[in-house]
Amino acid sequence: MPKGNIYVPVFFTDKGQVVMRLDPTGHLSIAAGGGASPDPGVAPTDFRLPSVEALAIEPATGALLIGSNDGRVYRIPGVATPVAP
């Protein structure tokens, strides 16, 4: 995963819950959420996120792990680049 990225859950009234990514250059973008689909297998920005309680990046795959207030952990692939061993 690129060093220096920061991931933060944010609630937007027009997009609902999203996870924002701030990269080392200062570019802010939506990493996941803001969509309409309840299926976490869709594109990261097409997924409708539940309320985010915790975030983590899976080092081997770069997937975003989202702990939610519904007691589930959602795995969103393709959010970050995996770390080379």
HTML snippet that shows the backbone in 3Dmol.js (N, CA, C, O; Angstrom):
<script src="https://3Dmol.org/build/3Dmol-min.js"></script>
<div id="view" style="width:600px;height:400px;position:relative"></div>
<script>
const pdb = `
ATOM      1  N   MET A   1       0.853  -1.161   0.000  1.00  0.00           N
ATOM      2  CA  MET A   1       0.000   0.000   0.000  1.00  0.00           C
ATOM      3  C   MET A   1       0.899   1.222   0.000  1.00  0.00           C
ATOM      4  O   MET A   1       1.945   1.213   0.649  1.00  0.00           O
ATOM      5  N   PRO A   2       0.522   2.261  -0.702  1.00  0.00           N
ATOM      6  CA  PRO A   2       1.361   3.453  -0.720  1.00  0.00           C
ATOM      7  C   PRO A   2       1.520   4.022   0.683  1.00  0.00           C
ATOM      8  O   PRO A   2       0.546   4.184   1.419  1.00  0.00           O
ATOM      9  N   LYS A   3       2.753   4.319   1.035  1.00  0.00           N
ATOM     10  CA  LYS A   3       3.011   4.870   2.364  1.00  0.00           C
ATOM     11  C   LYS A   3       2.467   6.287   2.448  1.00  0.00           C
ATOM     12  O   LYS A   3       2.571   7.068   1.501  1.00  0.00           O
ATOM     13  N   GLY A   4       1.890   6.603   3.592  1.00  0.00           N
ATOM     14  CA  GLY A   4       1.438   7.958   3.833  1.00  0.00           C
ATOM     15  C   GLY A   4      -0.024   8.220   3.545  1.00  0.00           C
ATOM     16  O   GLY A   4      -0.500   9.322   3.818  1.00  0.00           O
ATOM     17  N   ASN A   5      -0.767   7.255   3.003  1.00  0.00           N
ATOM     18  CA  ASN A   5      -2.199   7.468   2.803  1.00  0.00           C
ATOM     19  C   ASN A   5      -2.911   7.440   4.140  1.00  0.00           C
ATOM     20  O   ASN A   5      -2.565   6.660   5.027  1.00  0.00           O
ATOM     21  N   ILE A   6      -3.913   8.300   4.275  1.00  0.00           N
ATOM     22  CA  ILE A   6      -4.750   8.335   5.463  1.00  0.00           C
ATOM     23  C   ILE A   6      -6.174   8.059   5.016  1.00  0.00           C
ATOM     24  O   ILE A   6      -6.653   8.653   4.050  1.00  0.00           O
ATOM     25  N   TYR A   7      -6.860   7.150   5.725  1.00  0.00           N
ATOM     26  CA  TYR A   7      -8.244   6.800   5.409  1.00  0.00           C
ATOM     27  C   TYR A   7      -9.125   7.235   6.564  1.00  0.00           C
ATOM     28  O   TYR A   7      -8.840   6.926   7.722  1.00  0.00           O
ATOM     29  N   VAL A   8     -10.217   7.966   6.245  1.00  0.00           N
ATOM     30  CA  VAL A   8     -11.079   8.531   7.266  1.00  0.00           C
ATOM     31  C   VAL A   8     -12.545   8.335   6.874  1.00  0.00           C
ATOM     32  O   VAL A   8     -12.923   8.652   5.746  1.00  0.00           O
ATOM     33  N   PRO A   9     -13.387   7.814   7.792  1.00  0.00           N
ATOM     34  CA  PRO A   9     -14.814   7.741   7.482  1.00  0.00           C
ATOM     35  C   PRO A   9     -15.457   9.124   7.613  1.00  0.00           C
ATOM     36  O   PRO A   9     -15.170   9.873   8.547  1.00  0.00           O
ATOM     37  N   VAL A  10     -16.326   9.442   6.663  1.00  0.00           N
ATOM     38  CA  VAL A  10     -16.989  10.752   6.647  1.00  0.00           C
ATOM     39  C   VAL A  10     -18.443  10.531   6.238  1.00  0.00           C
ATOM     40  O   VAL A  10     -18.732   9.670   5.407  1.00  0.00           O
ATOM     41  N   PHE A  11     -19.353  11.303   6.816  1.00  0.00           N
ATOM     42  CA  PHE A  11     -20.753  11.235   6.402  1.00  0.00           C
ATOM     43  C   PHE A  11     -21.087  12.471   5.580  1.00  0.00           C
ATOM     44  O   PHE A  11     -20.918  13.598   6.046  1.00  0.00           O
ATOM     45  N   PHE A  12     -21.565  12.256   4.343  1.00  0.00           N
ATOM     46  CA  PHE A  12     -22.027  13.334   3.474  1.00  0.00           C
ATOM     47  C   PHE A  12     -23.536  13.185   3.338  1.00  0.00           C
ATOM     48  O   PHE A  12     -24.029  12.072   3.159  1.00  0.00           O
ATOM     49  N   THR A  13     -24.273  14.279   3.419  1.00  0.00           N
ATOM     50  CA  THR A  13     -25.724  14.171   3.303  1.00  0.00           C
ATOM     51  C   THR A  13     -26.154  13.674   1.930  1.00  0.00           C
ATOM     52  O   THR A  13     -27.178  13.001   1.821  1.00  0.00           O
ATOM     53  N   ASP A  14     -25.404  13.984   0.883  1.00  0.00           N
ATOM     54  CA  ASP A  14     -25.802  13.557  -0.462  1.00  0.00           C
ATOM     55  C   ASP A  14     -25.272  12.180  -0.851  1.00  0.00           C
ATOM     56  O   ASP A  14     -25.811  11.571  -1.775  1.00  0.00           O
ATOM     57  N   LYS A  15     -24.242  11.666  -0.185  1.00  0.00           N
ATOM     58  CA  LYS A  15     -23.650  10.375  -0.530  1.00  0.00           C
ATOM     59  C   LYS A  15     -23.722   9.350   0.592  1.00  0.00           C
ATOM     60  O   LYS A  15     -23.386   8.185   0.378  1.00  0.00           O
ATOM     61  N   GLY A  16     -24.147   9.750   1.769  1.00  0.00           N
ATOM     62  CA  GLY A  16     -24.153   8.839   2.912  1.00  0.00           C
ATOM     63  C   GLY A  16     -22.742   8.651   3.441  1.00  0.00           C
ATOM     64  O   GLY A  16     -21.899   9.541   3.320  1.00  0.00           O
ATOM     65  N   GLN A  17     -22.490   7.497   4.023  1.00  0.00           N
ATOM     66  CA  GLN A  17     -21.174   7.198   4.613  1.00  0.00           C
ATOM     67  C   GLN A  17     -20.168   6.883   3.505  1.00  0.00           C
ATOM     68  O   GLN A  17     -20.456   6.091   2.608  1.00  0.00           O
ATOM     69  N   VAL A  18     -18.997   7.499   3.568  1.00  0.00           N
ATOM     70  CA  VAL A  18     -17.901   7.218   2.635  1.00  0.00           C
ATOM     71  C   VAL A  18     -16.605   7.100   3.427  1.00  0.00           C
ATOM     72  O   VAL A  18     -16.520   7.538   4.575  1.00  0.00           O
ATOM     73  N   VAL A  19     -15.604   6.504   2.802  1.00  0.00           N
ATOM     74  CA  VAL A  19     -14.256   6.500   3.354  1.00  0.00           C
ATOM     75  C   VAL A  19     -13.407   7.339   2.411  1.00  0.00           C
ATOM     76  O   VAL A  19     -13.260   7.020   1.231  1.00  0.00           O
ATOM     77  N   MET A  20     -12.849   8.421   2.955  1.00  0.00           N
ATOM     78  CA  MET A  20     -12.010   9.321   2.166  1.00  0.00           C
ATOM     79  C   MET A  20     -10.551   8.898   2.286  1.00  0.00           C
ATOM     80  O   MET A  20     -10.118   8.399   3.325  1.00  0.00           O
ATOM     81  N   ARG A  21      -9.798   9.107   1.201  1.00  0.00           N
ATOM     82  CA  ARG A  21      -8.358   8.815   1.193  1.00  0.00           C
ATOM     83  C   ARG A  21      -7.627  10.131   0.926  1.00  0.00           C
ATOM     84  O   ARG A  21      -7.894  10.826  -0.054  1.00  0.00           O
ATOM     85  N   LEU A  22      -6.693  10.449   1.832  1.00  0.00           N
ATOM     86  CA  LEU A  22      -5.815  11.606   1.663  1.00  0.00           C
ATOM     87  C   LEU A  22      -4.438  11.055   1.374  1.00  0.00           C
ATOM     88  O   LEU A  22      -3.846  10.374   2.212  1.00  0.00           O
ATOM     89  N   ASP A  23      -3.913  11.353   0.165  1.00  0.00           N
ATOM     90  CA  ASP A  23      -2.592  10.827  -0.186  1.00  0.00           C
ATOM     91  C   ASP A  23      -1.500  11.821   0.208  1.00  0.00           C
ATOM     92  O   ASP A  23      -1.806  12.958   0.570  1.00  0.00           O
ATOM     93  N   PRO A  24      -0.231  11.409   0.143  1.00  0.00           N
ATOM     94  CA  PRO A  24       0.867  12.276   0.588  1.00  0.00           C
ATOM     95  C   PRO A  24       0.986  13.596  -0.168  1.00  0.00           C
ATOM     96  O   PRO A  24       1.605  14.537   0.328  1.00  0.00           O
ATOM     97  N   THR A  25       0.400  13.675  -1.364  1.00  0.00           N
ATOM     98  CA  THR A  25       0.457  14.922  -2.127  1.00  0.00           C
ATOM     99  C   THR A  25      -0.645  15.899  -1.747  1.00  0.00           C
ATOM    100  O   THR A  25      -0.670  17.033  -2.225  1.00  0.00           O
ATOM    101  N   GLY A  26      -1.578  15.446  -0.867  1.00  0.00           N
ATOM    102  CA  GLY A  26      -2.679  16.298  -0.448  1.00  0.00           C
ATOM    103  C   GLY A  26      -3.953  16.080  -1.241  1.00  0.00           C
ATOM    104  O   GLY A  26      -4.940  16.782  -1.022  1.00  0.00           O
ATOM    105  N   HIS A  27      -3.956  15.114  -2.166  1.00  0.00           N
ATOM    106  CA  HIS A  27      -5.154  14.824  -2.962  1.00  0.00           C
ATOM    107  C   HIS A  27      -6.158  14.056  -2.111  1.00  0.00           C
ATOM    108  O   HIS A  27      -5.815  13.031  -1.522  1.00  0.00           O
ATOM    109  N   LEU A  28      -7.388  14.540  -2.041  1.00  0.00           N
ATOM    110  CA  LEU A  28      -8.451  13.922  -1.272  1.00  0.00           C
ATOM    111  C   LEU A  28      -9.436  13.279  -2.233  1.00  0.00           C
ATOM    112  O   LEU A  28      -9.896  13.928  -3.172  1.00  0.00           O
ATOM    113  N   SER A  29      -9.766  12.009  -2.009  1.00  0.00           N
ATOM    114  CA  SER A  29     -10.691  11.303  -2.892  1.00  0.00           C
ATOM    115  C   SER A  29     -11.524  10.314  -2.085  1.00  0.00           C
ATOM    116  O   SER A  29     -11.181   9.962  -0.956  1.00  0.00           O
ATOM    117  N   ILE A  30     -12.628   9.873  -2.690  1.00  0.00           N
ATOM    118  CA  ILE A  30     -13.446   8.843  -2.065  1.00  0.00           C
ATOM    119  C   ILE A  30     -12.832   7.496  -2.396  1.00  0.00           C
ATOM    120  O   ILE A  30     -12.690   7.147  -3.568  1.00  0.00           O
ATOM    121  N   ALA A  31     -12.462   6.729  -1.364  1.00  0.00           N
ATOM    122  CA  ALA A  31     -11.883   5.400  -1.558  1.00  0.00           C
ATOM    123  C   ALA A  31     -12.972   4.342  -1.634  1.00  0.00           C
ATOM    124  O   ALA A  31     -12.839   3.366  -2.372  1.00  0.00           O
ATOM    125  N   ALA A  32     -14.047   4.527  -0.879  1.00  0.00           N
ATOM    126  CA  ALA A  32     -15.149   3.555  -0.858  1.00  0.00           C
ATOM    127  C   ALA A  32     -16.410   4.233  -0.340  1.00  0.00           C
ATOM    128  O   ALA A  32     -16.351   5.202   0.418  1.00  0.00           O
ATOM    129  N   GLY A  33     -17.548   3.703  -0.767  1.00  0.00           N
ATOM    130  CA  GLY A  33     -18.830   4.203  -0.293  1.00  0.00           C
ATOM    131  C   GLY A  33     -19.413   5.274  -1.189  1.00  0.00           C
ATOM    132  O   GLY A  33     -18.802   5.689  -2.174  1.00  0.00           O
ATOM    133  N   GLY A  34     -20.597   5.708  -0.832  1.00  0.00           N
ATOM    134  CA  GLY A  34     -21.286   6.747  -1.586  1.00  0.00           C
ATOM    135  C   GLY A  34     -22.204   6.203  -2.665  1.00  0.00           C
ATOM    136  O   GLY A  34     -22.884   6.973  -3.343  1.00  0.00           O
ATOM    137  N   GLY A  35     -22.233   4.894  -2.833  1.00  0.00           N
ATOM    138  CA  GLY A  35     -23.061   4.292  -3.865  1.00  0.00           C
ATOM    139  C   GLY A  35     -24.410   3.847  -3.334  1.00  0.00           C
ATOM    140  O   GLY A  35     -24.804   4.191  -2.220  1.00  0.00           O
ATOM    141  N   ALA A  36     -25.118   3.066  -4.162  1.00  0.00           N
ATOM    142  CA  ALA A  36     -26.464   2.624  -3.807  1.00  0.00           C
ATOM    143  C   ALA A  36     -26.552   1.134  -3.530  1.00  0.00           C
ATOM    144  O   ALA A  36     -27.561   0.675  -2.996  1.00  0.00           O
ATOM    145  N   SER A  37     -25.519   0.359  -3.877  1.00  0.00           N
ATOM    146  CA  SER A  37     -25.601  -1.092  -3.762  1.00  0.00           C
ATOM    147  C   SER A  37     -25.231  -1.584  -2.362  1.00  0.00           C
ATOM    148  O   SER A  37     -24.223  -1.150  -1.804  1.00  0.00           O
ATOM    149  N   PRO A  38     -26.039  -2.492  -1.785  1.00  0.00           N
ATOM    150  CA  PRO A  38     -25.690  -3.081  -0.493  1.00  0.00           C
ATOM    151  C   PRO A  38     -24.699  -4.240  -0.627  1.00  0.00           C
ATOM    152  O   PRO A  38     -24.317  -4.833   0.382  1.00  0.00           O
ATOM    153  N   ASP A  39     -24.273  -4.576  -1.850  1.00  0.00           N
ATOM    154  CA  ASP A  39     -23.355  -5.688  -2.118  1.00  0.00           C
ATOM    155  C   ASP A  39     -21.910  -5.192  -2.103  1.00  0.00           C
ATOM    156  O   ASP A  39     -21.532  -4.413  -2.979  1.00  0.00           O
ATOM    157  N   PRO A  40     -21.076  -5.622  -1.122  1.00  0.00           N
ATOM    158  CA  PRO A  40     -19.692  -5.152  -1.068  1.00  0.00           C
ATOM    159  C   PRO A  40     -18.829  -5.673  -2.219  1.00  0.00           C
ATOM    160  O   PRO A  40     -17.659  -5.302  -2.318  1.00  0.00           O
ATOM    161  N   GLY A  41     -19.373  -6.519  -3.084  1.00  0.00           N
ATOM    162  CA  GLY A  41     -18.620  -7.031  -4.217  1.00  0.00           C
ATOM    163  C   GLY A  41     -18.617  -6.097  -5.423  1.00  0.00           C
ATOM    164  O   GLY A  41     -17.949  -6.389  -6.415  1.00  0.00           O
ATOM    165  N   VAL A  42     -19.341  -4.988  -5.366  1.00  0.00           N
ATOM    166  CA  VAL A  42     -19.361  -4.031  -6.468  1.00  0.00           C
ATOM    167  C   VAL A  42     -18.129  -3.128  -6.383  1.00  0.00           C
ATOM    168  O   VAL A  42     -17.329  -3.255  -5.456  1.00  0.00           O
ATOM    169  N   ALA A  43     -17.978  -2.235  -7.330  1.00  0.00           N
ATOM    170  CA  ALA A  43     -16.871  -1.268  -7.291  1.00  0.00           C
ATOM    171  C   ALA A  43     -16.913  -0.517  -5.955  1.00  0.00           C
ATOM    172  O   ALA A  43     -17.998  -0.229  -5.450  1.00  0.00           O
ATOM    173  N   PRO A  44     -15.750  -0.195  -5.375  1.00  0.00           N
ATOM    174  CA  PRO A  44     -15.717   0.432  -4.043  1.00  0.00           C
ATOM    175  C   PRO A  44     -16.603   1.669  -3.900  1.00  0.00           C
ATOM    176  O   PRO A  44     -17.195   1.877  -2.840  1.00  0.00           O
ATOM    177  N   THR A  45     -16.705   2.493  -4.943  1.00  0.00           N
ATOM    178  CA  THR A  45     -17.516   3.711  -4.829  1.00  0.00           C
ATOM    179  C   THR A  45     -18.982   3.478  -5.186  1.00  0.00           C
ATOM    180  O   THR A  45     -19.784   4.409  -5.123  1.00  0.00           O
ATOM    181  N   ASP A  46     -19.346   2.243  -5.563  1.00  0.00           N
ATOM    182  CA  ASP A  46     -20.751   1.905  -5.812  1.00  0.00           C
ATOM    183  C   ASP A  46     -21.411   1.260  -4.591  1.00  0.00           C
ATOM    184  O   ASP A  46     -22.621   1.035  -4.584  1.00  0.00           O
ATOM    185  N   PHE A  47     -20.616   0.964  -3.563  1.00  0.00           N
ATOM    186  CA  PHE A  47     -21.110   0.287  -2.369  1.00  0.00           C
ATOM    187  C   PHE A  47     -21.725   1.293  -1.398  1.00  0.00           C
ATOM    188  O   PHE A  47     -21.150   2.353  -1.149  1.00  0.00           O
ATOM    189  N   ARG A  48     -22.884   0.962  -0.857  1.00  0.00           N
ATOM    190  CA  ARG A  48     -23.524   1.782   0.174  1.00  0.00           C
ATOM    191  C   ARG A  48     -23.008   1.301   1.529  1.00  0.00           C
ATOM    192  O   ARG A  48     -23.384   0.225   1.995  1.00  0.00           O
ATOM    193  N   LEU A  49     -22.161   2.087   2.147  1.00  0.00           N
ATOM    194  CA  LEU A  49     -21.557   1.707   3.422  1.00  0.00           C
ATOM    195  C   LEU A  49     -22.534   1.840   4.580  1.00  0.00           C
ATOM    196  O   LEU A  49     -23.348   2.762   4.615  1.00  0.00           O
ATOM    197  N   PRO A  50     -22.448   0.909   5.529  1.00  0.00           N
ATOM    198  CA  PRO A  50     -23.164   1.101   6.792  1.00  0.00           C
ATOM    199  C   PRO A  50     -22.360   2.102   7.629  1.00  0.00           C
ATOM    200  O   PRO A  50     -21.369   2.650   7.145  1.00  0.00           O
ATOM    201  N   SER A  51     -22.762   2.339   8.839  1.00  0.00           N
ATOM    202  CA  SER A  51     -22.028   3.240   9.718  1.00  0.00           C
ATOM    203  C   SER A  51     -20.665   2.627  10.053  1.00  0.00           C
ATOM    204  O   SER A  51     -20.589   1.514  10.572  1.00  0.00           O
ATOM    205  N   VAL A  52     -19.606   3.353   9.756  1.00  0.00           N
ATOM    206  CA  VAL A  52     -18.241   2.851   9.933  1.00  0.00           C
ATOM    207  C   VAL A  52     -17.782   3.074  11.368  1.00  0.00           C
ATOM    208  O   VAL A  52     -17.849   4.187  11.891  1.00  0.00           O
ATOM    209  N   GLU A  53     -17.311   1.991  11.998  1.00  0.00           N
ATOM    210  CA  GLU A  53     -16.805   2.054  13.365  1.00  0.00           C
ATOM    211  C   GLU A  53     -15.285   1.913  13.407  1.00  0.00           C
ATOM    212  O   GLU A  53     -14.642   2.458  14.304  1.00  0.00           O
ATOM    213  N   ALA A  54     -14.694   1.179  12.437  1.00  0.00           N
ATOM    214  CA  ALA A  54     -13.244   0.953  12.424  1.00  0.00           C
ATOM    215  C   ALA A  54     -12.794   0.691  10.994  1.00  0.00           C
ATOM    216  O   ALA A  54     -13.555   0.178  10.174  1.00  0.00           O
ATOM    217  N   LEU A  55     -11.541   1.052  10.705  1.00  0.00           N
ATOM    218  CA  LEU A  55     -10.950   0.841   9.379  1.00  0.00           C
ATOM    219  C   LEU A  55      -9.593   0.170   9.511  1.00  0.00           C
ATOM    220  O   LEU A  55      -8.871   0.378  10.486  1.00  0.00           O
ATOM    221  N   ALA A  56      -9.261  -0.637   8.512  1.00  0.00           N
ATOM    222  CA  ALA A  56      -7.924  -1.226   8.423  1.00  0.00           C
ATOM    223  C   ALA A  56      -7.672  -1.565   6.965  1.00  0.00           C
ATOM    224  O   ALA A  56      -8.611  -1.761   6.194  1.00  0.00           O
ATOM    225  N   ILE A  57      -6.402  -1.635   6.588  1.00  0.00           N
ATOM    226  CA  ILE A  57      -6.004  -2.089   5.257  1.00  0.00           C
ATOM    227  C   ILE A  57      -5.356  -3.452   5.431  1.00  0.00           C
ATOM    228  O   ILE A  57      -4.461  -3.619   6.260  1.00  0.00           O
ATOM    229  N   GLU A  58      -5.807  -4.426   4.648  1.00  0.00           N
ATOM    230  CA  GLU A  58      -5.222  -5.767   4.660  1.00  0.00           C
ATOM    231  C   GLU A  58      -3.902  -5.698   3.885  1.00  0.00           C
ATOM    232  O   GLU A  58      -3.925  -5.525   2.666  1.00  0.00           O
ATOM    233  N   PRO A  59      -2.748  -5.829   4.562  1.00  0.00           N
ATOM    234  CA  PRO A  59      -1.451  -5.613   3.913  1.00  0.00           C
ATOM    235  C   PRO A  59      -1.190  -6.493   2.690  1.00  0.00           C
ATOM    236  O   PRO A  59      -0.635  -6.014   1.701  1.00  0.00           O
ATOM    237  N   ALA A  60      -1.571  -7.743   2.738  1.00  0.00           N
ATOM    238  CA  ALA A  60      -1.255  -8.660   1.631  1.00  0.00           C
ATOM    239  C   ALA A  60      -2.037  -8.368   0.366  1.00  0.00           C
ATOM    240  O   ALA A  60      -1.555  -8.649  -0.731  1.00  0.00           O
ATOM    241  N   THR A  61      -3.250  -7.803   0.494  1.00  0.00           N
ATOM    242  CA  THR A  61      -4.092  -7.611  -0.684  1.00  0.00           C
ATOM    243  C   THR A  61      -4.449  -6.166  -0.978  1.00  0.00           C
ATOM    244  O   THR A  61      -4.841  -5.849  -2.101  1.00  0.00           O
ATOM    245  N   GLY A  62      -4.323  -5.288  -0.002  1.00  0.00           N
ATOM    246  CA  GLY A  62      -4.722  -3.902  -0.184  1.00  0.00           C
ATOM    247  C   GLY A  62      -6.214  -3.684  -0.009  1.00  0.00           C
ATOM    248  O   GLY A  62      -6.716  -2.596  -0.290  1.00  0.00           O
ATOM    249  N   ALA A  63      -6.933  -4.706   0.453  1.00  0.00           N
ATOM    250  CA  ALA A  63      -8.374  -4.559   0.669  1.00  0.00           C
ATOM    251  C   ALA A  63      -8.633  -3.673   1.887  1.00  0.00           C
ATOM    252  O   ALA A  63      -7.889  -3.702   2.867  1.00  0.00           O
ATOM    253  N   LEU A  64      -9.693  -2.896   1.801  1.00  0.00           N
ATOM    254  CA  LEU A  64     -10.132  -2.069   2.919  1.00  0.00           C
ATOM    255  C   LEU A  64     -11.063  -2.908   3.781  1.00  0.00           C
ATOM    256  O   LEU A  64     -12.039  -3.464   3.278  1.00  0.00           O
ATOM    257  N   LEU A  65     -10.772  -3.004   5.069  1.00  0.00           N
ATOM    258  CA  LEU A  65     -11.620  -3.723   6.019  1.00  0.00           C
ATOM    259  C   LEU A  65     -12.393  -2.693   6.822  1.00  0.00           C
ATOM    260  O   LEU A  65     -11.809  -1.781   7.407  1.00  0.00           O
ATOM    261  N   ILE A  66     -13.708  -2.843   6.846  1.00  0.00           N
ATOM    262  CA  ILE A  66     -14.566  -1.872   7.507  1.00  0.00           C
ATOM    263  C   ILE A  66     -15.372  -2.572   8.587  1.00  0.00           C
ATOM    264  O   ILE A  66     -16.183  -3.450   8.292  1.00  0.00           O
ATOM    265  N   GLY A  67     -15.152  -2.189   9.828  1.00  0.00           N
ATOM    266  CA  GLY A  67     -15.971  -2.670  10.936  1.00  0.00           C
ATOM    267  C   GLY A  67     -17.151  -1.734  11.078  1.00  0.00           C
ATOM    268  O   GLY A  67     -16.973  -0.521  11.190  1.00  0.00           O
ATOM    269  N   SER A  68     -18.356  -2.284  11.074  1.00  0.00           N
ATOM    270  CA  SER A  68     -19.545  -1.439  11.086  1.00  0.00           C
ATOM    271  C   SER A  68     -20.361  -1.618  12.354  1.00  0.00           C
ATOM    272  O   SER A  68     -20.134  -2.543  13.134  1.00  0.00           O
ATOM    273  N   ASN A  69     -21.317  -0.714  12.544  1.00  0.00           N
ATOM    274  CA  ASN A  69     -22.162  -0.782  13.732  1.00  0.00           C
ATOM    275  C   ASN A  69     -23.210  -1.886  13.636  1.00  0.00           C
ATOM    276  O   ASN A  69     -23.958  -2.104  14.590  1.00  0.00           O
ATOM    277  N   ASP A  70     -23.282  -2.594  12.496  1.00  0.00           N
ATOM    278  CA  ASP A  70     -24.206  -3.726  12.393  1.00  0.00           C
ATOM    279  C   ASP A  70     -23.525  -5.032  12.811  1.00  0.00           C
ATOM    280  O   ASP A  70     -24.097  -6.110  12.652  1.00  0.00           O
ATOM    281  N   GLY A  71     -22.287  -4.932  13.354  1.00  0.00           N
ATOM    282  CA  GLY A  71     -21.581  -6.103  13.856  1.00  0.00           C
ATOM    283  C   GLY A  71     -20.854  -6.898  12.785  1.00  0.00           C
ATOM    284  O   GLY A  71     -20.401  -8.011  13.054  1.00  0.00           O
ATOM    285  N   ARG A  72     -20.730  -6.365  11.591  1.00  0.00           N
ATOM    286  CA  ARG A  72     -20.062  -7.064  10.491  1.00  0.00           C
ATOM    287  C   ARG A  72     -18.756  -6.382  10.137  1.00  0.00           C
ATOM    288  O   ARG A  72     -18.543  -5.205  10.426  1.00  0.00           O
ATOM    289  N   VAL A  73     -17.889  -7.154   9.503  1.00  0.00           N
ATOM    290  CA  VAL A  73     -16.666  -6.601   8.914  1.00  0.00           C
ATOM    291  C   VAL A  73     -16.805  -6.778   7.410  1.00  0.00           C
ATOM    292  O   VAL A  73     -16.950  -7.896   6.916  1.00  0.00           O
ATOM    293  N   TYR A  74     -16.760  -5.672   6.693  1.00  0.00           N
ATOM    294  CA  TYR A  74     -16.863  -5.697   5.240  1.00  0.00           C
ATOM    295  C   TYR A  74     -15.461  -5.620   4.657  1.00  0.00           C
ATOM    296  O   TYR A  74     -14.615  -4.870   5.144  1.00  0.00           O
ATOM    297  N   ARG A  75     -15.225  -6.399   3.616  1.00  0.00           N
ATOM    298  CA  ARG A  75     -13.929  -6.410   2.932  1.00  0.00           C
ATOM    299  C   ARG A  75     -14.137  -5.842   1.537  1.00  0.00           C
ATOM    300  O   ARG A  75     -14.848  -6.430   0.721  1.00  0.00           O
ATOM    301  N   ILE A  76     -13.516  -4.694   1.262  1.00  0.00           N
ATOM    302  CA  ILE A  76     -13.661  -4.012  -0.019  1.00  0.00           C
ATOM    303  C   ILE A  76     -12.328  -4.130  -0.755  1.00  0.00           C
ATOM    304  O   ILE A  76     -11.372  -3.434  -0.413  1.00  0.00           O
ATOM    305  N   PRO A  77     -12.252  -5.015  -1.775  1.00  0.00           N
ATOM    306  CA  PRO A  77     -10.980  -5.200  -2.492  1.00  0.00           C
ATOM    307  C   PRO A  77     -10.641  -4.019  -3.391  1.00  0.00           C
ATOM    308  O   PRO A  77     -11.513  -3.240  -3.777  1.00  0.00           O
ATOM    309  N   GLY A  78      -9.367  -3.906  -3.713  1.00  0.00           N
ATOM    310  CA  GLY A  78      -8.927  -2.926  -4.710  1.00  0.00           C
ATOM    311  C   GLY A  78      -8.825  -1.500  -4.249  1.00  0.00           C
ATOM    312  O   GLY A  78      -8.788  -0.597  -5.085  1.00  0.00           O
ATOM    313  N   VAL A  79      -8.777  -1.253  -2.960  1.00  0.00           N
ATOM    314  CA  VAL A  79      -8.708   0.124  -2.469  1.00  0.00           C
ATOM    315  C   VAL A  79      -7.270   0.626  -2.404  1.00  0.00           C
ATOM    316  O   VAL A  79      -7.009   1.784  -2.729  1.00  0.00           O
ATOM    317  N   ALA A  80      -6.341  -0.221  -1.992  1.00  0.00           N
ATOM    318  CA  ALA A  80      -4.933   0.172  -1.876  1.00  0.00           C
ATOM    319  C   ALA A  80      -4.061  -0.860  -2.581  1.00  0.00           C
ATOM    320  O   ALA A  80      -4.506  -1.976  -2.846  1.00  0.00           O
ATOM    321  N   THR A  81      -2.838  -0.494  -2.880  1.00  0.00           N
ATOM    322  CA  THR A  81      -1.890  -1.398  -3.494  1.00  0.00           C
ATOM    323  C   THR A  81      -1.205  -2.227  -2.412  1.00  0.00           C
ATOM    324  O   THR A  81      -0.720  -1.664  -1.431  1.00  0.00           O
ATOM    325  N   PRO A  82      -1.152  -3.564  -2.568  1.00  0.00           N
ATOM    326  CA  PRO A  82      -0.514  -4.390  -1.531  1.00  0.00           C
ATOM    327  C   PRO A  82       0.955  -4.031  -1.326  1.00  0.00           C
ATOM    328  O   PRO A  82       1.618  -3.529  -2.233  1.00  0.00           O
ATOM    329  N   VAL A  83       1.440  -4.295  -0.140  1.00  0.00           N
ATOM    330  CA  VAL A  83       2.855  -4.080   0.199  1.00  0.00           C
ATOM    331  C   VAL A  83       3.665  -5.271  -0.315  1.00  0.00           C
ATOM    332  O   VAL A  83       3.284  -6.424  -0.113  1.00  0.00           O
ATOM    333  N   ALA A  84       4.780  -4.984  -0.976  1.00  0.00           N
ATOM    334  CA  ALA A  84       5.677  -6.048  -1.420  1.00  0.00           C
ATOM    335  C   ALA A  84       6.456  -6.571  -0.207  1.00  0.00           C
ATOM    336  O   ALA A  84       6.928  -5.782   0.612  1.00  0.00           O
ATOM    337  N   PRO A  85       6.589  -7.892  -0.090  1.00  0.00           N
ATOM    338  CA  PRO A  85       7.329  -8.428   1.068  1.00  0.00           C
ATOM    339  C   PRO A  85       8.813  -8.104   1.026  1.00  0.00           C
ATOM    340  O   PRO A  85       9.555  -8.490   1.929  1.00  0.00           O
TER     341      PRO A  85
END
`;
const viewer = $3Dmol.createViewer("view");
viewer.addModel(pdb, "pdb");
viewer.setStyle({}, {cartoon: {color: "spectrum"}});
viewer.zoomTo();
viewer.render();
</script>
